[in-house]
Amino acid sequence: MGKKSRSVGVTRAENFTGLEDLKQIQNISSLNPINLDYCGREQCTPGYSFGPFVRTSYVLHMVISGKGKLSKDGKIFPVKEKQAFLIYPKEETVYQADPEEPWEYMWIGFHGFRADEMMRRAGFLQLCPVIDCPNMDKMKVMMDRMLGAIELTYVNDLIRTSALYGLMALLMGENRENVLDVKEEAGADHIYVQTAVNLLLSSYQTGIRVEDVARAIGISRNYLASIFKKEMNASPQEFLMNFRMEKAASLLCDTQSPINAIAYEVGYVDALSFSKAFKRRYGMSPSEFREKRPKLAMRDKKGTYVSDYPL
């Protein structure tokens, strides 16, 4: 993380509404198929452009009215009303509103081990990042729910998450005719990965190793690493580390347990090693993290909130 703070930015301006830095309050995101990182809605000015920029999340823009264009890999993709365009993580893009009919659009930034699959099921392709969204009115309802649930409470987190899944369902339902053959989860590899996940989650408090999991399943460590990475978008070791750190963050927020007790609870016998690992993950020590409770940062002008995860 860039700054030593834990805030969620809420901007409500005349033609711009944004909710940013939701990663700051995600506890067990490694277990969630998809997680909302930020969202917003804007009526752009004529010719407004953004980029070139490289993102860490998937970002989906849904055009309510007007038109514009997306540029990536030397190609230009026109986008109009009731269409959506997808920006993938780690790709450089520029997008620009039309100078005469500037678009009004909504956007969501998200990540998760099912994100890529969901986008393929919606009909997006790397070579064709634009799809039709004929039922935009229902998508606007989902977005309004997300942007209305700004309080940092468990209930509001559920509202945002349910709206995110509702939006994904609308995308996949509307574009099923455009989807290439996406195989349903099946077969031995899927079972191996799910078994590995269950073993890691049930034993994260111990010194379990990836080779122990592979041995228990009856496959090689290299093979497990390969199929696990493909399905979960992380290696078994990365998944285990992420879960331990996120579990620790949750305990720091929700309990008064001593830090050494939390370290032990998430599988560390040495509190110093735990603290170093936690700081690498969150950019601050466990004690700093506990002290810096998440808070809302309200703004009334676009661009005045400094985000750890830029839009």
Secondary structure, DSSP 4 states (H G I P E B T S, - for coil): --SS--EEEEEE-SSEEEEE-GGGG-SSGGGSS-EEEEEEEEEPPTT-EEEEEE-SSEEEEEEEESEEEEEETTEEEEEETTEEEEE-TT-EEEEEE-SSSB-EEEEEEEE-TTHHHHHHHHT-BTTB-EEE-TTHHHHHHHHHHHHH--S-SHHHHHHHHHHHHHHHHHHHHHTGGG----PPS-HHHHHHHHHHHHHHHHSTTTT--HHHHHHHHTS-HHHHHHHHHHHHSS-HHHHHHHHHHHHHHHHHHH----HHHHHHHTT-S-HHHHHHHHHHHHSS-HHHHHHS--EEEEESSTT-S--SS--
